[in-house]
Each structure stands twice: as structure tokens, then as C-alpha cells.
């Protein structure tokens, strides 16, 4: 027995973990031996319809959460088209990979949380697994791509079905979407116009949508979002394609049984167009913060450098905006149009924006009905789902890689990770 002063608990823990994992790997190898090879009662058919013929046994080295494990599995080949199948791999969900499902799940999660190098380090520290950062990247992106395919297949099946069967009707469903820039590799920016004066693009817009529900309000009549009701869908893609993505998510969540639907967003043309196309019966509300930004811009063009005067007018018009009196703001603004042609043009642009969207800015009415008037949920999602992982310092993405990680994080943040893994074993 060592003296108390020389005891090294951490060293003991580490040594025991290695020993326990090694023992577990041996047991796992014995279990795998029962599934990899042996006679099969039913004949195996190739996709071309031909009966597959046995071609002996091949060994496969698997990396598992217990460590490396080797197992032998039967190999079958089609005499007509020469296609090869390993039924053991199919049963164990290791077709085309040397990593077990458990390890792939851990690597995908690690790669979705922070940089791939951090994911590599976390796996070593937390699980004693030695993998490279590139391995984490490949697995995380592959799982993300598979999740995106899984989600798309769900969307394609839903319109032909009656829709999900919730326990009861949904009193109020919100659909909100926005965009955020993701830093891209130079080759992904060819032909992309930037927002800066020089026209040089450094990012591409990732579109993110969320769906959540509301059942009640608090004692003061303010809306309360239902706990754990928010789900996400997103990708770097054209607005028309994204429209079907967010529509599919809303349908999956029970759109057909929602008694009332609200679309929350800014006044961007693509946001409005998608709402009109996919949710024509929904109440459309422009995010109050964005509306206030337009009021501030209008005040700046009308007042100029007089900060005190601009602040007084802004506060007065914000109060009118809260009261839903957009026409009053427009009337007053037109009385103070500047003579400078450029400033006048800028002011008229803001006035047209207010006039075009005034029915979507009746905030007094919306609040009286206990509705949300801000798109904070999706804006927070742009930061947590996309920004925290894809917009770290020095990062540059391919569209393919970014979309894979976005899909992975959307599934995780929507609490659908178990649904996905269960679908693989169904």
C-alpha cells in the first residue's frame, strides 16, 4: 500500500479506464462474431434481382467507443453485376465506414460544438479516444449530410399524408425566418456580390427558420412561448428552395391543425414572398426592432446632425409605432422632406417601406391579442445555431461543409437527435 502522500488518484483512474475499455472491447468482439458470418436461412438478392453468392469471409477493423475491435464478416457478390454486400455491416450500420455508430455519434456531436480540433481534443480527454481533427470533420459533415437527406425525405412524404397527429389542436403557431452571413472560401464567392461599397463578398447568406408554439400569456397579457417547442431548419440556398424547407418543418410540427398561424420577420422582400406563397392565411408581423430601425433611419435623413432633435422625433415616432399609428408617422414625415435630392430620396424610400408594410405594424392590436411582435427567437437562433459554430475567427467554409454542419446543429437544437438515430435502426 502506498503512503497517502504518494497516492495519485488521477493516474489510477486513467489506468483503470484503459483496462476497463480493453476488457469491454474483448467482450464486444465476441458479440460481433455472432453477427458477422455464418449461414443465412434466406437467400440474399442483389438490387439487380440476381441471387448473391458467398465469397468467403473478410476481416474488418472497427474503431468503437471501447477502442479498436476486429470482426470477421461474410462477403457476398453478384455474379451478374459484380456488386458486393456485407450483410453483417448492414446489420451493424457500418457500411462504408470503419467507425461504430456510437463513435460516429460522439464524433458528430464533438464536431458540431466547436472547431474540429477542439472536438478531437474533447474526445481524447472525455472518452480516451484517439482520432484526428480531419476524422472529426469528415464524420461530422457526413452525418450532417445524412441528416439533411433524412429531413428532405420527411418533407417529401408529408404533403401526401394527412399530417402529424398531435394530442390536440395547436392554438397558435409562429413561423419566423432570417438570414446571416457565413464566411466562405474564395472559390465559393465567385460571382457573389457583397454588401460593402467595393462589392467584394466575404460571406454567403445562410437562411434559418424556426417554428414554435404559444398556448398562453402571463398575468400582464404578455405572450409565453411553450417550453421546448422551438425547432429549426436552415441552409445556404436560394429563397425558393428554403421556402419549401421551412414549410415542411411547419407541416411536420402540425401546421394543418394550428388554429392560428403568425409569420414573424423583417421586411425583406424574400421574407414577405415566402410568407405569401407558403402561409397565405397567416397573420404577418414585421419584427418591431426592425421597424424601429427604419424609423431611426427616417429620422436621420429628415433631421440630419441635430442629435437632440433627432432623438426627440425618434422617441415620438416610436411611441406612434407602438400605438400602430403608422399613417400618422408617414403624414408627418412627408411634411419635413429635405430639399437635398439624395436625402429626399432616402427619406422617400423609408416612407414607402412604412406605407407598404403598415398593416404588418399594428403593434397595439397584436399586443392586445397577446401575440409576439419580435423575431428574437430566430435572431437568437442565427447566433446560437449558426454563428457560434460557423462564424468563429479565421473560419472559411465550403457550401457543402457549412450546410452539413447547419443541418447537424438544426437537428440537435431541435431535440431530434434521437429521432434521427432511431430512424437508422428502424
N, C-alpha and C positions, 0 to 999 in steps of 0.2 A: 504494500500500500504506500502510495506516495505521500509525502508530507503535504499538509494543507497549503503551505506556501508555494509549492511547485505544481499544484493542480492546474490543468489547462482545459477547462470545460469546452471551450470552443473547438480545440483540437480533437477532443473526444467526440463531440457532436459530428464534426466533419468526417472523421474516420468511420464512425458508425453509420452515417448516411451512405457513404460509399459502399460499405459492406452490405447494408440492407438492400440498396438498389441492385447490387450484383446478385444477391440471392433472389430478388424479385425477377430479375432478367432471366435467371435459370428456370424459374417456375413458368414464366411466360413462354419461354422457348418450348417447354414440354407441352403447354396448351396449344401452341401454334402447330405443333407436329400433327395434331389430330385433324387439323383443317386443311393443311397444305396439299396432302397427297392421299392416295388410296383409291379404290374402285368407286365408281359412281353408279348408282342404281339407274339413273335416267341418262339417256344419250344426250350429248351436247351438240347443238346445232350452230353453225356459222350464220352470220347475217345473210349470206347468200343462199341459205337453205340447206347446204351440204352438211352431212354429219362430220363432226370433228374427230380426228384420230389422235390417239395418245402418242406423245413423243418423249416419254420418259419424265424424269424429274430434274428440276433446276433449283439450285440454292439461291436464296435472296438474303442479303444483309439488310436488316431493318434497323433504323435508328428510332428508339422509343423513349418515352419519358423515364424508363428504367435503365436506359443505356442501350448499347448495340445488341441485337438479337438476330441470330441466323435461323432461317427455317427453309425446309425443302417443300416445293410445291410442284404439282403435276403440270406438265405443259401439253397443250393440245393445239393441233394445227389443221387447217382446212386443206384437203388435197386439191381442191379446185382453185381457190384464190390465194392460198398460202397464208391466210390470216392466222395469227397466233392468239390463243387465250390462255389465261391462268385463272381458273375458277377460284383457287384459293385467294389470290389477290383481290378478286371481285368481292368475295365474301367478307374480306377483312378491310375493304376500302383502301387498298394500297396499290391500285392500278396506276402504273406510270410514275410511281414515286417510291422512294426508299424510306420515307418518314411515316410513322404511325399516325392515325387520326388524332390521338391525344397530343402528340408532339406538334402536329400541324396546327392544332387549335391554340396551343400555347405560343407558338411562333407567330401566328396571325395576330393574336392579341398583343404580344410584345411589339410587333412591328407597327401596330395601329396606334400605339400610345405615344411614342416619341420617335427619335431617329432610329434607324435600323442598327446603328452601333450601340445605342443605349439599350435597344431590345436584346442584342447579343449579350451585353454585359448583365442585364437583368436575368436572363435565362441561366447564366452561369452562376450568379450569386444565389438566386432563389431556388433553382432546381438542379444545380450541378451539371447542366448540360453544356457541352462544348459545340457551338455552331458558329458559323461566320456571319458577319453583317450581311453579306451578299445572300447567304442562305435565308436569313430572316426576310430580306427584301423579296426574294423570289417566292417564298411561301406565302407571305402576306399578300402580295399582289395577285398570286394565283387564286388564293381563297377569295379575295375581293372580287376578282373577275367571275368566279363561280357563283358568288352571292348575287352579283348583278344579273347573271343569266337566270338564276332562280327567281329573282324578283320579276324579271321580264316575263318569264313563263307564267307566273302568277297573274300578272296584268293581262296577258293574252287570253287566259282562261276565264277571267271574271266576267266580261261582257256577255258571255254565253250562258252564264249561270244566273241564278236569282239573287246573288249577292250573299254576304255573310249573314248569319242568323244571330244577332245579338240577343241578350236576355230580354231586352225591351227597347222601345224606340229611343233614339238619341234626341234629347230636347234641342241641343244646339251644337253644331259642328263648325269649327273655324278652319279655314284653309289659308295659309299665308306663305308667300314665297318672295325671294330676293336674290340678289347676285353679289358675289365677292370675288375679287381678283386672286388668282393663284399664280405664283412666279413660275415661269416656264423656261425650258431650254430654248436657245436661239432658234433652232430648226423648227420648233413648234410655233414660232411667231411670224413666220414668213407670210406676208400678205395681211397680217393683223394690224389694224390701225389702233394706235394708242390714244389715250385721253389727254396727254400732255400737249403743249403747244408745238413741240417738234414732231409730233405724230409717231414717235417711237414707242412701241408696245413692249412691256416687260412682263405682262401677265395676260392670262385669258380668264374670262368670267366663268366661274362655277355657279350654277344655279342651284339653290337649295330651297326646298319646300317643306313645310311641316303641317301636320293635321293634329288638332287637339279638340277636346270637348269641354263643355261647361254645363253644369247642372243647376247651379245656384249662385246666389250673391251673398255678400256679407251683410252685417247689420246696417251698414250705411248705404247699401244698394250697389256696392262695387262688385264687379264680376270676379268669380273664383274659378280658376282653371282646375278641372278634375285631376286629381293626383295620378301620376304615371300614365297620362292619356296622350302624351306628345310622341309622335313618330315622325321620322324624317325620310326624305327621298331627294337625291341630288346627283348632279353630274356636270361635266363640261360638255355642253351640247347645245344645239340650236333650240330656240324657244319653242318651236313647234313640236320637237321631239320631247322636250321637257314637259310640255303641257300634258302629254299622254302619261308621262311618268307620275306627275302629281295627281292627275285624275285617277289613275289606277290605285294609288295609295289611298285616296279619299274613298274610292269604291270599296277597297278592302276593309276600310275602317267602318263601313256601314252608311255610306252616302245615301243610298236608296231609302234608308229608314230614318234619316235625320229630318226632324220636323222643321228645322230652320238651319240655313247654311249662310255663313258670313265669310267673305273673302277679304282679307286684310293685306294691304301692301302699299307701296309708294305709287306715285302717279306715272311711272314709266309706261310707255306705250305697250311693251310686250306683256307687262303685268296685267294691264287692262284687257288686252286682246285675248289672253288665255282665260281670264275670268268670263268674258262674254262667250267664248267658244265652248268651254267645258262646264261652266257653272252659271248658265244664263238666268236661273231662278234665284241665285244667291244675292244677298244684300252685300254690296261692295262698299268698303270703308277705306278711305285713304288714311294711312298712319298719321296721327296727329303731329308727331315730331317732324315728319317730312313737310306737312302743310305749314308748320310754323317756320321751317327753313325758307320756304317760298315767301312767306310774309316778310321775313327778315331781309331777304334779297330785294324784295319790292321796296321796302323802306329805305334801303341803302341807295337804290337808284333815284328815289324821289328826294331824299334829304341831303345826300352827299356826306360831307365830312363833319357835319354838326352832330356829334355823338349824343349829346343830351336830347336834342330834338328827335333824333332817330330813335333813341330808347323810349321816349315818351310815346311816340307814334306806334312803335312796335308793341309795347305793352297794351296800348289801347286796342290795336287791331287783333292782338292775341285774345283779348277778352271778347271781342266781337266774334272771333273764330270759335272760341269755346261755346258761345251762345248760338252758333250756327248761322250767324248773320253775314254770310259771305257777300251777298249783294250790297250790303252797306259798305264793306271794305272796297269793293270794286267801284262803287259810286264815288267814294271819297278819293280813291287813288286817281281816278280819271280827272278829277278837278286839279290835281297837283302835278300833272305830267310835265317833265322838264323840257326846256327848249332844245337842249343839246340832242341832236339826232340819234347818237349812239345810246345815250341814257334813256331817251324816249322809247327807242326800240326795245331795250332790255326791260323797261317797265311794262310795255305792252305785252311782251312775252309772258311775264308773270301774271298779268291781269287775265290774259286768255287762259292760262293754266287754271286760275281760280274759277273763272266762269265755266270752263269745260267740266270741271270736277265738283262744282258746288253741291250737287246732290249727294256726293260721297263725303261731304264735310259737315253734315248736320249733327255735330257732336253733342249738342244739347239733347237731341232726340235719341241718339244712340245711347248716351249715358242714362237717360231716363228709362230706357228699356233694359238696363243692366248689362250692356254689351262692352266688350273690349274695344278701345279706339286706338290702340297702339300695336305695332308689329314687333314688339320687343322679343317675343318668343323666337321668331325666325332670325332676327338680328343677333340674338344671343347664340342661336344655332350656327350662324355663319362664323362666329368666333370659336365656339367650342367644338363643333363637328368638323369644320374645315380649317379655320385659322390656327388653332393650337397645334395641329399636326402638319399641315401643309405649307404654312407661311412662316416657318422659323427662319432665322437669319442664315443666309447663304444657300437656301434650298432652291433648286430648279428641277422642275418635273417634266416628264413627258405626259401627254394627254392620257395615254394608256395607263401609266402608273398612277397618275393622280386620280383618275376615275376608279381604279381598283381600290385605292385606299379610301376614297369618298364612299364607295359602296359598302366597304367593310365597316367604316365608322357609322354610317347611317343605320346599318343593321344593329350594331352594338348599342348605339344611343337610343334606338327604338325598342330595346329589350327583346330582340327577336333572334338572338344568337342561338338559343336552344332550339327554336323552331327550325332554323337552318340545319343544324347538325342532326336533328331528328329526321328531317326530310332525306338526308343522305342514307339513313339506315332503314327507311321505310320500304 
